[in-house]
Amino acid sequence: MDQAILKKNLNKISGCNLGYVGYPCQNCFNISSLKLTQPKDEYWKAILAFRGDNPNLRQNPILIEELNKAIEEEIIKRSSR
């Protein structure tokens, strides 16, 4: 997964880019209406690890891919309204 693609998709879905290097802030991410299989906090930790914010967090490419897929599905859903 490319960081630029994930950041762009997160910004589209949340409408926010006020967080670290243009990512959405945690509040905007948490109020998004994404349909996810894990608690949003787990995806947020995966984002932090993916961005390299916290070296103590383990990379989780499966959650990042799942998150990006859910975002892309929501973007398609919104564009068809």
N, CA, C and O atoms as a GROMACS GRO file, in nm:
protein
  324
    1MET      N    1   0.084  -0.118   0.000
    1MET     CA    2   0.000   0.000   0.000
    1MET      C    3   0.088   0.124   0.000
    1MET      O    4   0.186   0.132   0.075
    2ASP      N    5   0.054   0.216  -0.083
    2ASP     CA    6   0.126   0.342  -0.096
    2ASP      C    7   0.070   0.442   0.005
    2ASP      O    8  -0.052   0.458   0.016
    3GLN      N    9   0.157   0.510   0.078
    3GLN     CA   10   0.111   0.607   0.179
    3GLN      C   11   0.030   0.720   0.117
    3GLN      O   12  -0.067   0.765   0.176
    4ALA      N   13   0.068   0.765  -0.001
    4ALA     CA   14  -0.004   0.876  -0.065
    4ALA      C   15  -0.148   0.836  -0.098
    4ALA      O   16  -0.240   0.916  -0.082
    5ILE      N   17  -0.169   0.713  -0.142
    5ILE     CA   18  -0.304   0.665  -0.174
    5ILE      C   19  -0.388   0.657  -0.047
    5ILE      O   20  -0.502   0.703  -0.045
    6LEU      N   21  -0.332   0.599   0.058
    6LEU     CA   22  -0.407   0.588   0.183
    6LEU      C   23  -0.442   0.726   0.238
    6LEU      O   24  -0.555   0.749   0.281
    7LYS      N   25  -0.346   0.817   0.238
    7LYS     CA   26  -0.370   0.952   0.289
    7LYS      C   27  -0.480   1.021   0.209
    7LYS      O   28  -0.570   1.083   0.266
    8LYS      N   29  -0.474   1.012   0.076
    8LYS     CA   30  -0.575   1.074  -0.010
    8LYS      C   31  -0.714   1.017   0.021
    8LYS      O   32  -0.810   1.092   0.033
    9ASN      N   33  -0.723   0.885   0.033
    9ASN     CA   34  -0.851   0.822   0.060
    9ASN      C   35  -0.903   0.857   0.199
    9ASN      O   36  -1.022   0.881   0.216
   10LEU      N   37  -0.815   0.859   0.298
   10LEU     CA   38  -0.856   0.899   0.432
   10LEU      C   39  -0.906   1.042   0.434
   10LEU      O   40  -1.005   1.073   0.502
   11ASN      N   41  -0.840   1.130   0.361
   11ASN     CA   42  -0.884   1.270   0.355
   11ASN      C   43  -1.021   1.282   0.288
   11ASN      O   44  -1.104   1.361   0.332
   12LYS      N   45  -1.044   1.204   0.183
   12LYS     CA   46  -1.173   1.208   0.114
   12LYS      C   47  -1.285   1.163   0.207
   12LYS      O   48  -1.392   1.225   0.209
   13ILE      N   49  -1.262   1.058   0.282
   13ILE     CA   50  -1.368   1.000   0.364
   13ILE      C   51  -1.393   1.082   0.490
   13ILE      O   52  -1.506   1.088   0.539
   14SER      N   53  -1.289   1.144   0.543
   14SER     CA   54  -1.305   1.218   0.669
   14SER      C   55  -1.326   1.367   0.649
   14SER      O   56  -1.382   1.435   0.735
   15GLY      N   57  -1.280   1.419   0.533
   15GLY     CA   58  -1.288   1.564   0.510
   15GLY      C   59  -1.186   1.641   0.592
   15GLY      O   60  -1.196   1.763   0.604
   16CYS      N   61  -1.088   1.572   0.647
   16CYS     CA   62  -0.991   1.635   0.737
   16CYS      C   63  -0.850   1.602   0.691
   16CYS      O   64  -0.821   1.491   0.648
   17ASN      N   65  -0.763   1.701   0.701
   17ASN     CA   66  -0.620   1.678   0.676
   17ASN      C   67  -0.536   1.755   0.777
   17ASN      O   68  -0.424   1.798   0.747
   18LEU      N   69  -0.591   1.772   0.897
   18LEU     CA   70  -0.524   1.853   0.999
   18LEU      C   71  -0.422   1.775   1.082
   18LEU      O   72  -0.345   1.835   1.157
   19GLY      N   73  -0.421   1.644   1.069
   19GLY     CA   74  -0.330   1.563   1.148
   19GLY      C   75  -0.189   1.564   1.091
   19GLY      O   76  -0.156   1.644   1.004
   20TYR      N   77  -0.109   1.475   1.141
   20TYR     CA   78   0.031   1.461   1.105
   20TYR      C   79   0.050   1.452   0.954
   20TYR      O   80  -0.010   1.366   0.889
   21VAL      N   81   0.131   1.536   0.899
   21VAL     CA   82   0.167   1.547   0.756
   21VAL      C   83   0.047   1.529   0.662
   21VAL      O   84   0.058   1.462   0.560
   22GLY      N   85  -0.066   1.590   0.697
   22GLY     CA   86  -0.180   1.591   0.607
   22GLY      C   87  -0.278   1.477   0.622
   22GLY      O   88  -0.376   1.470   0.549
   23TYR      N   89  -0.254   1.386   0.716
   23TYR     CA   90  -0.351   1.281   0.745
   23TYR      C   91  -0.466   1.341   0.825
   23TYR      O   92  -0.451   1.449   0.882
   24PRO      N   93  -0.581   1.272   0.831
   24PRO     CA   94  -0.687   1.323   0.916
   24PRO      C   95  -0.650   1.309   1.064
   24PRO      O   96  -0.566   1.226   1.100
   25CYS      N   97  -0.713   1.390   1.147
   25CYS     CA   98  -0.692   1.375   1.290
   25CYS      C   99  -0.769   1.252   1.339
   25CYS      O  100  -0.857   1.201   1.269
   26GLN      N  101  -0.736   1.208   1.458
   26GLN     CA  102  -0.800   1.087   1.510
   26GLN      C  103  -0.950   1.107   1.532
   26GLN      O  104  -1.028   1.014   1.508
   27ASN      N  105  -0.992   1.224   1.575
   27ASN     CA  106  -1.135   1.249   1.597
   27ASN      C  107  -1.214   1.234   1.468
   27ASN      O  108  -1.318   1.167   1.467
   28CYS      N  109  -1.167   1.293   1.361
   28CYS     CA  110  -1.239   1.283   1.233
   28CYS      C  111  -1.238   1.140   1.181
   28CYS      O  112  -1.337   1.095   1.123
   29PHE      N  113  -1.129   1.070   1.200
   29PHE     CA  114  -1.124   0.930   1.159
   29PHE      C  115  -1.227   0.849   1.238
   29PHE      O  116  -1.298   0.766   1.181
   30ASN      N  117  -1.234   0.872   1.368
   30ASN     CA  118  -1.323   0.793   1.453
   30ASN      C  119  -1.471   0.818   1.425
   30ASN      O  120  -1.552   0.729   1.450
   31ILE      N  121  -1.507   0.935   1.376
   31ILE     CA  122  -1.650   0.960   1.350
   31ILE      C  123  -1.691   0.921   1.207
   31ILE      O  124  -1.807   0.937   1.170
   32SER      N  125  -1.597   0.872   1.128
   32SER     CA  126  -1.632   0.830   0.993
   32SER      C  127  -1.730   0.712   1.000
   32SER      O  128  -1.734   0.640   1.099
   33SER      N  129  -1.807   0.696   0.895
   33SER     CA  130  -1.911   0.592   0.894
   33SER      C  131  -1.866   0.463   0.827
   33SER      O  132  -1.948   0.388   0.775
   34LEU      N  133  -1.737   0.437   0.830
   34LEU     CA  134  -1.683   0.317   0.765
   34LEU      C  135  -1.734   0.190   0.832
   34LEU      O  136  -1.747   0.183   0.954
   35LYS      N  137  -1.762   0.092   0.750
   35LYS     CA  138  -1.801  -0.040   0.799
   35LYS      C  139  -1.674  -0.125   0.809
   35LYS      O  140  -1.618  -0.167   0.708
   36LEU      N  141  -1.629  -0.148   0.932
   36LEU     CA  142  -1.504  -0.218   0.956
   36LEU      C  143  -1.529  -0.341   1.043
   36LEU      O  144  -1.627  -0.347   1.117
   37THR      N  145  -1.439  -0.438   1.035
   37THR     CA  146  -1.458  -0.562   1.111
   37THR      C  147  -1.393  -0.557   1.249
   37THR      O  148  -1.426  -0.639   1.336
   38GLN      N  149  -1.303  -0.463   1.271
   38GLN     CA  150  -1.234  -0.448   1.400
   38GLN      C  151  -1.270  -0.312   1.459
   38GLN      O  152  -1.320  -0.225   1.388
   39PRO      N  153  -1.245  -0.292   1.588
   39PRO     CA  154  -1.266  -0.159   1.647
   39PRO      C  155  -1.180  -0.055   1.574
   39PRO      O  156  -1.068  -0.084   1.532
   40LYS      N  157  -1.234   0.065   1.558
   40LYS     CA  158  -1.162   0.170   1.485
   40LYS      C  159  -1.026   0.199   1.546
   40LYS      O  160  -0.932   0.237   1.475
   41ASP      N  161  -1.014   0.181   1.676
   41ASP     CA  162  -0.887   0.206   1.743
   41ASP      C  163  -0.775   0.116   1.686
   41ASP      O  164  -0.660   0.158   1.677
   42GLU      N  165  -0.810  -0.005   1.649
   42GLU     CA  166  -0.711  -0.096   1.591
   42GLU      C  167  -0.662  -0.045   1.456
   42GLU      O  168  -0.544  -0.057   1.423
   43TYR      N  169  -0.752   0.012   1.378
   43TYR     CA  170  -0.714   0.069   1.248
   43TYR      C  171  -0.630   0.196   1.269
   43TYR      O  172  -0.536   0.221   1.195
   44TRP      N  173  -0.666   0.274   1.370
   44TRP     CA  174  -0.588   0.395   1.398
   44TRP      C  175  -0.445   0.358   1.435
   44TRP      O  176  -0.350   0.422   1.390
   45LYS      N  177  -0.429   0.255   1.519
   45LYS     CA  178  -0.294   0.209   1.554
   45LYS      C  179  -0.220   0.160   1.430
   45LYS      O  180  -0.099   0.181   1.416
   46ALA      N  181  -0.291   0.094   1.340
   46ALA     CA  182  -0.228   0.047   1.216
   46ALA      C  183  -0.184   0.165   1.130
   46ALA      O  184  -0.078   0.160   1.068
   47ILE      N  185  -0.264   0.272   1.128
   47ILE     CA  186  -0.226   0.393   1.055
   47ILE      C  187  -0.100   0.454   1.116
   47ILE      O  188  -0.007   0.489   1.044
   48LEU      N  189  -0.097   0.465   1.249
   48LEU     CA  190   0.021   0.522   1.316
   48LEU      C  191   0.146   0.440   1.286
   48LEU      O  192   0.253   0.497   1.261
   49ALA      N  193   0.134   0.308   1.287
   49ALA     CA  194   0.250   0.223   1.256
   49ALA      C  195   0.290   0.240   1.109
   49ALA      O  196   0.408   0.246   1.077
   50PHE      N  197   0.190   0.246   1.022
   50PHE     CA  198   0.214   0.261   0.878
   50PHE      C  199   0.288   0.392   0.849
   50PHE      O  200   0.379   0.395   0.766
   51ARG      N  201   0.247   0.499   0.918
   51ARG     CA  202   0.312   0.629   0.899
   51ARG      C  203   0.449   0.635   0.964
   51ARG      O  204   0.530   0.721   0.930
   52GLY      N  205   0.476   0.544   1.057
   52GLY     CA  206   0.604   0.544   1.127
   52GLY      C  207   0.607   0.634   1.248
   52GLY      O  208   0.714   0.669   1.297
   53ASP      N  209   0.489   0.672   1.299
   53ASP     CA  210   0.481   0.761   1.415
   53ASP      C  211   0.536   0.699   1.542
   53ASP      O  212   0.599   0.767   1.624
   54ASN      N  213   0.512   0.570   1.557
   54ASN     CA  214   0.550   0.504   1.682
   54ASN      C  215   0.621   0.373   1.648
   54ASN      O  216   0.556   0.278   1.604
   55PRO      N  217   0.751   0.367   1.670
   55PRO     CA  218   0.825   0.245   1.635
   55PRO      C  219   0.786   0.125   1.722
   55PRO      O  220   0.820   0.011   1.689
   56ASN      N  221   0.715   0.149   1.832
   56ASN     CA  222   0.673   0.039   1.919
   56ASN      C  223   0.547  -0.030   1.869
   56ASN      O  224   0.511  -0.137   1.918
   57LEU      N  225   0.479   0.030   1.772
   57LEU     CA  226   0.359  -0.032   1.716
   57LEU      C  227   0.399  -0.124   1.602
   57LEU      O  228   0.484  -0.090   1.519
   58ARG      N  229   0.337  -0.239   1.599
   58ARG     CA  230   0.366  -0.339   1.496
   58ARG      C  231   0.292  -0.304   1.367
   58ARG      O  232   0.174  -0.270   1.370
   59GLN      N  233   0.361  -0.313   1.255
   59GLN     CA  234   0.299  -0.294   1.124
   59GLN      C  235   0.188  -0.397   1.105
   59GLN      O  236   0.204  -0.513   1.142
   60ASN      N  237   0.077  -0.354   1.047
   60ASN     CA  238  -0.034  -0.446   1.022
   60ASN      C  239  -0.088  -0.421   0.881
   60ASN      O  240  -0.191  -0.356   0.865
   61PRO      N  241  -0.018  -0.472   0.779
   61PRO     CA  242  -0.060  -0.446   0.641
   61PRO      C  243  -0.199  -0.501   0.608
   61PRO      O  244  -0.267  -0.448   0.520
   62ILE      N  245  -0.241  -0.606   0.678
   62ILE     CA  246  -0.375  -0.661   0.651
   62ILE      C  247  -0.482  -0.559   0.690
   62ILE      O  248  -0.577  -0.537   0.614
   63LEU      N  249  -0.468  -0.498   0.807
   63LEU     CA  250  -0.566  -0.396   0.849
   63LEU      C  251  -0.561  -0.273   0.758
   63LEU      O  252  -0.664  -0.214   0.728
   64ILE      N  253  -0.442  -0.235   0.715
   64ILE     CA  254  -0.429  -0.119   0.625
   64ILE      C  255  -0.500  -0.148   0.494
   64ILE      O  256  -0.573  -0.062   0.443
   65GLU      N  257  -0.481  -0.265   0.438
   65GLU     CA  258  -0.548  -0.302   0.312
   65GLU      C  259  -0.700  -0.308   0.331
   65GLU      O  260  -0.776  -0.258   0.247
   66GLU      N  261  -0.744  -0.368   0.442
   66GLU     CA  262  -0.887  -0.376   0.471
   66GLU      C  263  -0.947  -0.236   0.487
   66GLU      O  264  -1.056  -0.209   0.437
   67LEU      N  265  -0.876  -0.149   0.556
   67LEU     CA  266  -0.920  -0.011   0.575
   67LEU      C  267  -0.932   0.060   0.442
   67LEU      O  268  -1.033   0.125   0.415
   68ASN      N  269  -0.830   0.050   0.358
   68ASN     CA  270  -0.833   0.118   0.229
   68ASN      C  271  -0.946   0.066   0.142
   68ASN      O  272  -1.011   0.144   0.072
   69LYS      N  273  -0.971  -0.064   0.146
   69LYS     CA  274  -1.082  -0.121   0.069
   69LYS      C  275  -1.216  -0.066   0.119
   69LYS      O  276  -1.302  -0.031   0.038
   70ALA      N  277  -1.234  -0.059   0.250
   70ALA     CA  278  -1.358  -0.004   0.307
   70ALA      C  279  -1.376   0.143   0.268
   70ALA      O  280  -1.487   0.187   0.239
   71ILE      N  281  -1.267   0.217   0.268
   71ILE     CA  282  -1.273   0.358   0.228
   71ILE      C  283  -1.313   0.370   0.082
   71ILE      O  284  -1.401   0.449   0.047
   72GLU      N  285  -1.249   0.292  -0.005
   72GLU     CA  286  -1.281   0.299  -0.148
   72GLU      C  287  -1.426   0.261  -0.173
   72GLU      O  288  -1.491   0.322  -0.258
   73GLU      N  289  -1.479   0.161  -0.102
   73GLU     CA  290  -1.620   0.123  -0.116
   73GLU      C  291  -1.711   0.237  -0.072
   73GLU      O  292  -1.813   0.264  -0.137
   74GLU      N  293  -1.676   0.305   0.037
   74GLU     CA  294  -1.757   0.417   0.085
   74GLU      C  295  -1.752   0.534  -0.012
   74GLU      O  296  -1.853   0.601  -0.035
   75ILE      N  297  -1.637   0.559  -0.070
   75ILE     CA  298  -1.624   0.668  -0.170
   75ILE      C  299  -1.714   0.637  -0.290
   75ILE      O  300  -1.785   0.726  -0.338
   76ILE      N  301  -1.712   0.515  -0.338
   76ILE     CA  302  -1.798   0.475  -0.452
   76ILE      C  303  -1.945   0.491  -0.413
   76ILE      O  304  -2.025   0.543  -0.491
   77LYS      N  305  -1.980   0.446  -0.293
   77LYS     CA  306  -2.119   0.457  -0.246
   77LYS      C  307  -2.164   0.602  -0.241
   77LYS      O  308  -2.274   0.634  -0.285
   78ARG      N  309  -2.080   0.688  -0.189
   78ARG     CA  310  -2.114   0.832  -0.179
   78ARG      C  311  -2.126   0.896  -0.316
   78ARG      O  312  -2.212   0.983  -0.337
   79SER      N  313  -2.042   0.855  -0.410
   79SER     CA  314  -2.045   0.917  -0.543
   79SER      C  315  -2.167   0.874  -0.624
   79SER      O  316  -2.204   0.940  -0.721
   80SER      N  317  -2.229   0.764  -0.586
   80SER     CA  318  -2.346   0.716  -0.660
   80SER      C  319  -2.477   0.772  -0.604
   80SER      O  320  -2.584   0.742  -0.656
   81ARG      N  321  -2.469   0.852  -0.500
   81ARG     CA  322  -2.590   0.912  -0.439
   81ARG      C  323  -2.638   1.028  -0.521
   81ARG      O  324  -2.738   1.091  -0.486
   0.00000   0.00000   0.00000
